[in-house]
Amino acid sequence: MKAEQFDQKFDANENDILDDLDLSSISRPNQSQKRVNVDFPSWVIDSLDKEASRVGVTRQSIIKVWLVERLEQQAANKLLKRT
């Protein structure tokens, strides 16, 4: 299928465009996983567990979300300082 035909199907909101893609070799750039170990004081773990429970996610998930939010915030602040 040519790109133009694919674009037309997409623009027409046809639901079967995934059938036209080869997903066997798909990858997400900069998304490879690396394991790290971090030691926290007990009170931090307790606080993380309470917040994770309140939100309904795992401790690991809340740590990831908060770290990503902070990194994005830092990147946005750097952009603002440049302008």
Number of C-alpha atoms within 10 A of each C-alpha: 7 6 8 9 10 15 12 11 14 14 9 9 10 11 9 10 12 10 8 9 11 8 9 6 5 8 9 6 6 6 7 7 6 5 5 5 5 5 7 9 7 9 9 11 13 13 12 17 17 13 15 17 13 9 10 11 12 14 17 11 12 18 13 12 11 11 12 12 12 12 12 12 12 12 11 11 11 11 10 9 7 6 5
